[in-house]
Amino acid sequence: MKFICSQNDLNTHLSLVSRAVPSRPTHPVLANVLLTADKETQRVSLTGFDLTLGIKTSFAAEVTEDGIITLPAKLLNDIVSRLPDGEITVSDDETVAIATLTCASGSYQVRGMSAEEFPELPSIEDAQTVNLSGETLIEGLHGTLFATSADETKQVLTGVHLTFGNEGLEFAATDGHRLAMVETFNQLEPAADIDDEDLDLNATVPARALGELERILRMKQSGNAETPEQLVSLHFGQGQVVFEWLDQRITSRLLEGQYPAYRQLLPQGFNKSLTVERKQFLSVLERISVLTDPKNQIVKATLDADNQKMTLSIEAKDVGSGRETIAIQFSGDNMEIAFNVKYLMESLRNISTQEVQMQLNNATSPVVLQPLGGAKATHLIMPVQLRN
């Protein structure tokens, strides 16, 4: 193998695939990244795989000799990230599995392992495929990933549930205390590029894989502002999902188990409604939340219909107290209600519109937050019961 590339290209793509390299590999080769140089296409591909999540990416390079090798991800990352800007020549000695990286100021040798030991990324036979715009995926993931559970004992809740139908795609996530839903309708024509007119597909994808997908899509979007929208192909089958676009590929297992019937959690109607400026609401919560501690993360909201205002307050024993008042547009009877301040702030951070609407019934029933304009999103939060 021998190729010449820029330090920036190698460093960027190495950083991407290294996120799929396990910190505690079950087999030594899984601590490595797979490098493949293709003289015919003049491209170099990099792959990281922990047997659950796989990331593969490629970039253009001057390839003079084909080759394939695996090299330690962390060491390679540490070296390449510190090399000066400019060209890097990468070559290897197949007989001893050692790669040499040469830059203008010097060279480094890294011992690797044979590529034969590196497991292949899963492929799906007879997959169900849906093509979506990157913008659609970013919109749905941004509005739901924050609500997934971190509790591995509730494994099916550690992912985002995707439901495809003729009318579009719905994202949903819940950790048992809150729910986030986003209904997206692709702006490209057709909305979903599929042969089956009666598509009915649903799957739960781990949040970790989707977080990497959103991160890479955002990087590509910000780095290629003038590039036309690219379609992402989603292939489902055999307990796996594969996301492919341009020269990128992410593979992940699907989560097993029945996802909760989350739409049944939504109240049929509401008798109170308020509209508030999102950034102002969030700013007050961020200031007042400094008084919380792990044992008490409760913020109380007092809704005043007569004066059209909301007072947010926190009482923290042995710490102090705080309260602020903001203007709202409120219809309904005066009431007091309490929330986990972290849940409320995360919902507001993952809504992008200027104003949000909060709909509610009483101090113990679910509350729904929705953006005014923008994506069709619904965030449900369970209130915290106040004790006298």
C-alpha positions as CSV (number, residue, x, y, z in Angstrom):
1,M,0.0,0.0,0.0
2,K,1.1,3.5,-0.8
3,F,-0.8,6.7,-1.0
4,I,-0.4,10.5,-0.5
5,C,-3.1,12.6,1.1
6,S,-3.6,15.8,3.1
7,Q,-3.2,15.7,6.9
8,N,-6.6,17.3,7.2
9,D,-8.4,14.6,5.2
10,L,-6.8,11.7,7.0
11,N,-7.3,13.3,10.4
12,T,-11.0,14.2,9.7
13,H,-11.9,10.8,8.5
14,L,-9.9,9.0,11.1
15,S,-11.8,10.9,13.8
16,L,-15.1,9.9,12.3
17,V,-14.5,6.1,12.2
18,S,-12.6,6.0,15.5
19,R,-16.0,6.7,17.3
20,A,-17.0,3.1,16.4
21,V,-13.8,1.7,17.9
22,P,-14.5,0.1,21.3
23,S,-12.5,1.3,24.3
24,R,-12.5,-2.2,25.7
25,P,-12.4,-4.5,22.6
26,T,-13.4,-8.2,22.9
27,H,-10.7,-9.0,20.3
28,P,-7.4,-7.1,19.8
29,V,-8.2,-6.3,16.1
30,L,-11.3,-4.4,17.1
31,A,-9.1,-1.7,18.6
32,N,-7.8,-1.0,15.1
33,V,-9.2,0.9,12.1
34,L,-9.1,-0.8,8.7
35,L,-7.3,1.2,5.9
36,T,-7.9,0.3,2.3
37,A,-6.2,2.0,-0.6
38,D,-7.7,1.6,-4.1
39,K,-5.5,2.5,-7.0
40,E,-8.3,2.2,-9.6
41,T,-10.7,4.7,-7.8
42,Q,-7.9,6.8,-6.3
43,R,-9.6,6.6,-2.9
44,V,-8.7,5.5,0.6
45,S,-11.4,4.1,2.9
46,L,-11.3,3.8,6.7
47,T,-13.5,1.5,8.8
48,G,-14.2,1.2,12.5
49,F,-16.4,-1.6,13.9
50,D,-17.2,-2.7,17.5
51,L,-19.5,-5.6,16.2
52,T,-22.6,-3.4,17.0
53,L,-21.8,-0.1,15.4
54,G,-19.8,0.2,12.2
55,I,-18.6,3.4,10.4
56,K,-17.0,3.5,7.0
57,T,-15.9,6.5,5.2
58,S,-13.6,7.3,2.2
59,F,-11.7,10.3,0.7
60,A,-9.7,11.0,-2.5
61,A,-6.0,10.4,-2.4
62,E,-3.1,9.8,-4.7
63,V,-2.9,6.0,-4.6
64,T,0.2,4.4,-6.2
65,E,-0.1,0.9,-4.7
66,D,-3.3,-1.0,-3.6
67,G,-3.2,-2.3,-0.1
68,I,-5.1,-3.1,3.1
69,I,-4.0,-3.1,6.7
70,T,-5.4,-2.5,10.2
71,L,-3.7,0.0,12.6
72,P,-4.3,0.9,16.2
73,A,-7.0,3.6,16.2
74,K,-6.0,5.6,19.3
75,L,-2.2,5.7,18.4
76,L,-2.9,6.5,14.8
77,N,-5.3,9.3,15.8
78,D,-2.8,10.7,18.3
79,I,0.0,10.8,15.7
80,V,-2.0,12.1,12.7
81,S,-3.8,14.8,14.7
82,R,-0.4,16.2,15.8
83,L,1.2,16.2,12.4
84,P,1.7,19.6,10.6
85,D,-0.6,20.6,7.8
86,G,0.5,19.4,4.4
87,E,0.9,16.1,2.6
88,I,1.4,12.8,4.3
89,T,2.7,9.6,2.6
90,V,1.4,6.4,4.0
91,S,3.0,3.1,3.0
92,D,3.2,-0.4,4.5
93,D,5.3,-3.5,4.7
94,E,2.9,-6.4,4.2
95,T,5.4,-9.0,5.5
96,V,5.5,-7.5,9.0
97,A,2.3,-5.4,9.1
98,I,4.0,-2.1,9.8
99,A,2.8,1.2,8.3
100,T,5.1,4.2,7.8
101,L,3.7,7.8,7.9
102,T,6.0,10.4,6.3
103,C,5.5,14.1,6.5
104,A,7.7,17.1,5.7
105,S,9.4,17.0,9.0
106,G,9.9,13.3,9.7
107,S,8.3,9.9,9.8
108,Y,6.6,7.5,12.1
109,Q,6.2,3.7,12.1
110,V,3.1,2.0,13.5
111,R,2.7,-1.7,13.9
112,G,-0.7,-3.1,12.8
113,M,-2.4,-6.4,12.3
114,S,-3.5,-8.4,9.3
115,A,-6.7,-7.2,7.7
116,E,-7.9,-10.8,7.5
117,E,-8.7,-10.7,11.2
118,F,-10.9,-7.6,10.8
119,P,-14.7,-8.5,10.7
120,E,-16.7,-7.5,7.7
121,L,-19.4,-4.9,8.1
122,P,-22.9,-6.5,8.0
123,S,-24.7,-6.5,4.6
124,I,-28.4,-7.0,4.3
125,E,-30.0,-9.4,1.8
126,D,-33.6,-8.5,0.5
127,A,-33.5,-5.3,2.5
128,Q,-36.4,-2.8,2.7
129,T,-35.0,0.5,1.5
130,V,-36.1,4.0,2.0
131,N,-34.3,7.1,0.6
132,L,-34.5,10.3,2.7
133,S,-32.9,13.7,2.6
134,G,-30.2,14.4,5.1
135,E,-32.2,17.5,6.3
136,T,-35.2,15.2,7.1
137,L,-33.0,12.9,9.3
138,I,-31.3,15.8,11.1
139,E,-34.7,17.4,11.9
140,G,-36.1,14.2,13.3
141,L,-33.1,13.2,15.2
142,H,-32.5,16.6,16.7
143,G,-36.0,16.6,18.1
144,T,-36.0,13.2,19.7
145,L,-32.5,11.8,20.5
146,F,-32.4,13.8,23.8
147,A,-35.4,11.9,25.2
148,T,-33.9,8.4,24.8
149,S,-33.1,6.4,28.0
150,A,-29.6,5.8,29.2
151,D,-30.8,2.8,31.3
152,E,-29.5,-0.4,29.6
153,T,-32.0,-2.5,31.5
154,K,-34.7,-0.8,29.5
155,Q,-32.9,-1.5,26.2
156,V,-35.7,-0.8,23.8
157,L,-36.0,2.7,25.3
158,T,-32.3,3.4,24.5
159,G,-33.2,4.0,20.9
160,V,-35.4,6.1,18.6
161,H,-38.4,4.4,17.1
162,L,-38.8,5.1,13.4
163,T,-42.2,4.5,11.8
164,F,-42.5,4.8,8.0
165,G,-45.8,5.0,6.2
166,N,-47.4,6.5,3.1
167,E,-47.9,9.8,4.8
168,G,-44.2,10.2,5.9
169,L,-41.8,9.3,8.7
170,E,-42.3,9.6,12.4
171,F,-39.5,9.7,15.0
172,A,-40.3,8.9,18.6
173,A,-38.2,8.5,21.8
174,T,-39.2,8.1,25.5
175,D,-37.4,7.2,28.7
176,G,-40.5,6.6,30.7
177,H,-40.7,10.2,32.1
178,R,-41.0,12.1,28.9
179,L,-41.8,11.6,25.2
180,A,-40.5,13.4,22.1
181,M,-42.1,12.9,18.7
182,V,-41.3,14.5,15.3
183,E,-43.4,13.9,12.2
184,T,-41.3,14.7,9.1
185,F,-42.3,15.0,5.5
186,N,-39.4,14.9,3.0
187,Q,-39.1,18.0,0.9
188,L,-37.7,16.0,-2.0
189,E,-40.0,14.3,-4.6
190,P,-41.1,11.7,-4.0
191,A,-41.3,11.9,-0.2
192,A,-39.9,8.4,0.1
193,D,-38.3,6.7,-2.9
194,I,-39.8,3.2,-2.6
195,D,-41.4,0.7,-4.8
196,D,-44.0,-0.5,-2.4
197,E,-46.9,2.0,-2.3
198,D,-48.2,0.5,1.0
199,L,-45.0,0.8,3.0
200,D,-45.5,-0.1,6.6
201,L,-42.1,-0.3,8.3
202,N,-41.1,0.4,11.9
203,A,-37.8,-0.2,13.7
204,T,-36.0,0.9,16.8
205,V,-32.4,2.1,16.2
206,P,-29.9,2.6,19.0
207,A,-29.4,6.3,20.0
208,R,-25.6,5.9,19.7
209,A,-25.7,5.0,16.0
210,L,-28.2,7.8,15.3
211,G,-26.2,10.3,17.2
212,E,-23.2,9.5,15.0
213,L,-25.4,9.7,11.9
214,E,-26.7,13.2,12.9
215,R,-23.2,14.4,13.8
216,I,-21.7,13.3,10.5
217,L,-24.6,14.7,8.5
218,R,-24.3,18.0,10.2
219,M,-20.5,18.1,9.5
220,K,-21.1,17.4,5.8
221,Q,-23.9,20.0,5.7
222,S,-21.8,22.7,7.3
223,G,-18.7,21.8,5.2
224,N,-20.5,21.8,1.9
225,A,-23.0,24.6,2.1
226,E,-23.3,24.9,-1.7
227,T,-23.5,21.2,-2.3
228,P,-27.0,20.0,-3.4
229,E,-29.0,18.0,-0.8
230,Q,-27.9,14.4,-0.8
231,L,-30.2,11.4,-0.3
232,V,-29.4,8.9,2.5
233,S,-30.5,5.3,1.8
234,L,-31.8,3.4,4.8
235,H,-31.7,-0.4,4.4
236,F,-33.6,-2.5,7.0
237,G,-33.5,-6.3,7.4
238,Q,-32.1,-9.2,9.4
239,G,-32.0,-7.2,12.6
240,Q,-29.7,-4.6,11.1
241,V,-29.9,-1.1,9.6
242,V,-27.5,0.4,7.1
243,F,-27.3,4.1,6.3
244,E,-25.5,5.0,3.1
245,W,-24.8,8.3,1.3
246,L,-22.0,9.5,-0.9
247,D,-18.9,7.5,0.4
248,Q,-20.2,7.1,3.9
249,R,-21.7,4.0,5.6
250,I,-23.0,3.5,9.1
251,T,-24.2,0.0,10.2
252,S,-26.0,-0.8,13.4
253,R,-28.0,-3.6,14.9
254,L,-31.7,-2.9,15.6
255,L,-33.0,-3.0,19.2
256,E,-35.3,-6.0,19.9
257,G,-38.5,-5.8,21.8
258,Q,-41.9,-4.2,21.5
259,Y,-41.7,-0.4,21.6
260,P,-44.3,1.2,23.9
261,A,-47.6,2.5,22.4
262,Y,-46.5,6.0,23.0
263,R,-49.4,7.8,21.3
264,Q,-51.7,6.5,24.0
265,L,-49.8,8.7,26.5
266,L,-51.1,11.9,24.8
267,P,-54.2,13.4,26.4
268,Q,-57.3,13.7,24.3
269,G,-57.7,17.4,25.0
270,F,-56.6,20.3,27.2
271,N,-58.3,23.0,29.2
272,K,-55.3,25.3,29.6
273,S,-52.8,26.7,27.1
274,L,-49.9,29.1,27.3
275,T,-47.5,30.6,24.7
276,V,-44.1,31.8,25.8
277,E,-40.9,33.1,24.1
278,R,-38.6,30.1,24.0
279,K,-35.2,31.6,24.6
280,Q,-36.4,33.8,27.5
281,F,-38.1,30.8,29.1
282,L,-34.9,28.7,28.7
283,S,-32.6,31.5,30.0
284,V,-34.7,31.8,33.2
285,L,-34.6,28.1,33.7
286,E,-30.8,27.9,33.2
287,R,-30.3,30.7,35.7
288,I,-32.6,29.4,38.3
289,S,-31.4,25.8,37.9
290,V,-28.0,26.6,39.5
291,L,-29.8,26.2,42.8
292,T,-30.7,22.5,42.1
293,D,-28.8,19.5,43.3
294,P,-29.0,15.8,42.4
295,K,-31.6,15.2,45.1
296,N,-33.8,18.2,44.1
297,Q,-34.2,19.2,40.5
298,I,-37.7,20.5,40.8
299,V,-38.8,23.9,39.4
300,K,-42.3,25.2,40.3
301,A,-44.3,27.2,37.8
302,T,-47.1,29.5,39.0
303,L,-49.5,30.4,36.1
304,D,-51.3,33.7,36.6
305,A,-54.2,34.2,34.1
306,D,-55.1,37.7,35.5
307,N,-51.7,39.2,34.9
308,Q,-50.6,37.0,32.0
309,K,-47.4,35.9,33.7
310,M,-45.5,32.8,34.9
311,T,-43.4,32.8,38.0
312,L,-40.7,30.1,38.1
313,S,-39.2,29.3,41.5
314,I,-36.9,26.9,43.2
315,E,-36.6,26.2,46.9
316,A,-33.4,24.3,47.8
317,K,-33.0,23.3,51.4
318,D,-29.6,24.4,52.9
319,V,-28.7,26.1,49.6
320,G,-31.2,29.0,48.9
321,S,-34.1,29.9,46.7
322,G,-34.7,31.8,43.6
323,R,-37.7,33.1,41.5
324,E,-38.2,35.0,38.3
325,T,-41.3,36.1,36.4
326,I,-41.8,36.2,32.6
327,A,-44.7,37.3,30.4
328,I,-46.9,34.7,28.8
329,Q,-50.2,34.4,26.8
330,F,-52.3,32.2,29.0
331,S,-55.9,30.9,28.8
332,G,-57.3,28.9,31.6
333,D,-57.6,29.0,35.4
334,N,-54.6,30.0,37.7
335,M,-52.6,27.0,38.8
336,E,-49.3,25.7,40.1
337,I,-47.3,22.9,38.5
338,A,-43.8,21.5,39.0
339,F,-41.3,19.9,36.6
340,N,-37.9,18.3,36.6
341,V,-36.0,21.3,35.4
342,K,-33.6,19.2,33.3
343,Y,-36.4,17.7,31.3
344,L,-37.9,21.1,30.6
345,M,-34.6,22.7,29.6
346,E,-33.7,19.8,27.2
347,S,-37.1,20.1,25.5
348,L,-36.7,23.8,25.0
349,R,-33.1,23.4,23.7
350,N,-34.3,20.9,21.1
351,I,-37.0,23.1,19.7
352,S,-35.8,25.7,17.3
353,T,-38.8,28.1,16.9
354,Q,-39.1,31.5,18.5
355,E,-42.2,30.6,20.6
356,V,-43.5,27.4,22.2
357,Q,-46.9,26.4,23.2
358,M,-47.6,24.5,26.4
359,Q,-50.9,22.7,26.8
360,L,-52.0,21.2,30.1
361,N,-55.0,20.1,32.3
362,N,-53.9,19.9,35.9
363,A,-50.8,19.6,38.1
364,T,-50.6,15.8,37.8
365,S,-51.5,15.1,34.2
366,P,-49.1,15.1,31.2
367,V,-48.0,18.4,29.7
368,V,-47.4,18.8,26.0
369,L,-44.9,21.3,24.5
370,Q,-45.0,22.1,20.8
371,P,-43.1,24.6,18.6
372,L,-45.2,27.4,17.0
373,G,-44.3,26.9,13.3
374,G,-41.4,24.8,12.2
375,A,-41.3,21.0,12.5
376,K,-44.4,19.1,13.6
377,A,-42.9,18.2,16.9
378,T,-44.6,17.1,20.2
379,H,-42.8,16.9,23.6
380,L,-44.7,15.3,26.5
381,I,-43.4,15.8,30.1
382,M,-44.8,14.3,33.2
383,P,-45.1,16.9,36.0
384,V,-43.6,16.3,39.5
385,Q,-46.1,16.1,42.3
386,L,-45.7,18.9,44.8
387,R,-45.7,18.0,48.5
388,N,-46.7,20.5,51.1
